[in-house]
Amino acid sequence: MKGKTTAFFSLFPQQSNRQSQLEEEYSSDIRLQLALLKKRKNYASKEIGASIIDATGVANAGNILSKSKDTYLILSTCDASTPSSLVIHLSEDMMADTIHVSNSEDFSAQLNEISFQ
């Protein structure tokens, strides 16, 4: 997120003070939210017992549970007509109030659809 924000600012080098202030407030707010999320317990973490139950159309599915940004879940095909699915067994029963999904790879495709059951 930080790299993308920096790139956004460099696209508009001559901006008004008000616009600059709004962008700085937005960036600070996002950084604060991410910092708070990192302090919470990650129920979908391999380290505390989450596991992959089913993975259809993906390779290296277990990598999605890793903290490392150097490991990837890879879609077997980029064809939209071939659905991919992933079922994660969380470490314990819980009621979710926040679900954080991120894509750290700058040059990969983004999710088109996501569902939780």
N, C-alpha and C positions, 0 to 999 in steps of 0.2 A: 504494500500500500504506500509506503514512504516513497519508493522509487517512482511510482505512477504519479503521485502528487507533485514531486519535483519536476517531472516531465511536463505536467500540466502547467505549472507556473512558468516554465521556460518558454512555453508557446506564446505567452502574453507578457513580454517584458515591460511594456509601457501600460500600466494599469493605474487606475485612480487609487487614492489612499483608502477610500471606503471599500473598494473591491478587494484590495490587498488585506484589509482588516477582516473582511468576511471570510476570505479564503484561509487566513491564519486561524480564525476561530473554528472553522470547519475542520481543519487539519488537527488542531489541538483536541477537539471533541472526539474525532475518530481515534486518535492515539490514546486518549483516556479510556474510551470504550474497549479498545483492544487490550490495554493493560489490565482493566478490570476483568475481562473475560479470561485472561491467562491465569489469574489467581483462583479461578473457580475449578472445581473438580471436573475432569474430562472423563465421563462415563464410557466413552468410546475409545479409550486408550488401551493399547496392548499391555502396557505396564501394570494396569490394575485389573486385567482379566477379560477385556472385551475380545470377541473373536468374530471371524467371518463365518456365517452359516452357509450362504450360497452366493456364488458370483457367476453370472452369466454374461458372456461377451466382454469380459475384462481379463487382463493378465496382471499378475503381481497384486492381487486384491488385498493381501495382508499389509501392503505398504501404506494403505490409507489410514491404518491405525497407528502408524509410527509418527513420532515427533520430528524425525529428520526430514528436512526439506530436500534432501538429496535422493529420496526414494519416491517412486511414482507408481500410481495405479495407471495402467495403460489400457485404453479401449482397443478391442481387437479390430474394430472397423470404425470408420468415420461415417458410414452409411446410416442416415437417419431412419431408414426403413428397418434396420436391424437393431431392435432395442437391447440395451444393456441394463443389467440390474445387479444390485448388491444388497445383501441382507446382513446387517451387523447385530450380533447378540451383545447387548450392553453388559457391563460388569455386575450390575444389580438393577432391580426394579426401581423405577423412579418416575416422577412427573416432571417433564421438561418444561422450563419456562423460556429457555433460549436454546436455539440450535445455530451453531456457527459453522458455516461451510465456506471454505476458501480454496482458491486455486493460486498456488505460488508460482506457477510456470507462466512466464510472460507470453510465450509463443504457442500455447496450446489452445484447443477449442474450449469454449465455455459450456456449462450445463445448459441444455435447452429446457429440461423439465425435471423436477425433483418432487418426490412425494414421501410422506412419512405415515406409517401405520402403526 
